[in-house]
Structures are given as structure tokens and as C-alpha cells.
Amino acid sequence: MRLVKHTHATVTLHGEDGGTLLIDPGSFTANAAELLAQADAVLVTHDHPDHLDADAVTAELGRRPDLPVYVPASVVPSLEGTRPVGHGDTIEAAGFTVLAFGKEHAEIHATVPTPENVAFFTAGVYHPGDSYLVPEEIVGSVELALVPSSGPWSKTGEAADFVLGLRPTRAIQLHDLLLSEQGKGGFTSFLQRITGLEVPALADGESVEL
């Protein structure tokens, strides 16, 4: 299996049977429409624009109404043709068995509404969306953790605890568009010092074999 890291929080998983699973095609991802056209199924962690390009998803569903697009239940009413997924669900998508965890986006501030956020675990890969949630059910079985490294809610210490809690074999940065190259390098250095695990930033389009 191959994981391709795209801009910010967008990734694609390419299975051995040829299925392509797209996660969080957001508006920061310039080729989101192209990725949607190539996907066999889509997962969306929450409805913030950097994770969900609603116009691109709507357009693709207009072309392919049978495309499975799974979103938190709170998002379904505003995005016609999508399917709900929530904490505790197990779904089959593009040949992948996907487990869903969690209910809330990490807090930005007490005055900022907290949307529903669903994290996904499949084929050893854990995408937490905008959270540092550590589900007990997958601790020690994560082959590749996607670790949010920037954003108005992120915190380096919580990211380190996230890695320590999950005990993944490998990790890469996610949600990283707001960091300069120096910032990404600093995040890698801090987390390696605390956790003993390197957490590199990949270039857009760079892939990891699993």
C-alpha cells in the first residue's frame, strides 16, 4: 500500500487491489478536484474548508452520484449525496476497512464553536483530523501516525503526547501548511527529542510505502 501526502491535511491511500481512498480534500489543496475524480471513496474528518472543499465535492457527486463520500453526521444535511460516519462505526471504502473515532474538533478558544470531528484508522494509518485523540483500541497497532503540526488549535507538547500515546512505528507531519520550512524542521526536532521518533514533513505529492 502507498500513502501520498498532499497539501496540508489531504492524503490518498492506494491499496494493493487498486482502490484509492481520499481523505480530507480541502480548499488549500489546489488539485482537490483532480484527486476527487481519481478517488474510489472519500473520507472527511470535519467541515472546515481546509479539510473539505464543499464545492469540489458537490461537483464530483454531480458527475458521480454513487461515489461514497463519508462525512460526520452533522455535515450531511448541508452536503447532499454524502453518507454519515461517526464514532464507533466500521465502514468499507475503496477496499479499505475503516474505523471511526471521536466526536469533537480540538478547542481553538472557548468563544469559537467546536465542530464534530471524526478520526479515521485504516490499514495501519491513523488520520486524526483536527484533534490529538488517542483511541485506546489502536494503541500499539498504528504503523503510520499523521501528526498535526500547525494551526490555531495545535500545540507541540500535545502533539508529543499524541505520539507517545499512540506508540506508532512511524509518523509524518499533517496540517502543516502554516509552517515555514524552518518551522517544520523545528517541529521534527522537538518531537524527536521528546518522543524518540522522527516526525518529518513530506513535500506535496511525496509518498510513503506501507
HELIX and SHEET records of a PDB file:
HELIX    1   1 ALA A   32  GLN A   38  1                                   7    
HELIX    2   2 ALA A   54  ARG A   63  1                                  10    
HELIX    3   3 VAL A   76  SER A   78  5                                   3    
HELIX    4   4 GLU A  136  ILE A  138  5                                   3    
HELIX    5   5 THR A  156  LEU A  166  1                                  11    
HELIX    6   6 GLU A  181  THR A  195  1                                  15    
SHEET    1   A 7 ARG A  83  VAL A  85  0                                        
SHEET    2   A 7 VAL A  69  PRO A  72  1                                        
SHEET    3   A 7 ALA A  41  LEU A  43  1                                        
SHEET    4   A 7 THR A  20  ILE A  23  1                                        
SHEET    5   A 7 VAL A  11  HIS A  14 -1                                        
SHEET    6   A 7 ARG A   2  LYS A   5 -1                                        
SHEET    7   A 7 GLU A 206  GLU A 209 -1                                        
SHEET    1   B 6 THR A  90  ALA A  93  0                                        
SHEET    2   B 6 PHE A  96  PHE A 101 -1                                        
SHEET    3   B 6 ALA A 119  THR A 122 -1                                        
SHEET    4   B 6 VAL A 125  HIS A 127 -1                                        
SHEET    5   B 6 LEU A 144  PRO A 148  1                                        
SHEET    6   B 6 ARG A 170  LEU A 174  1                                        
END                                                                             
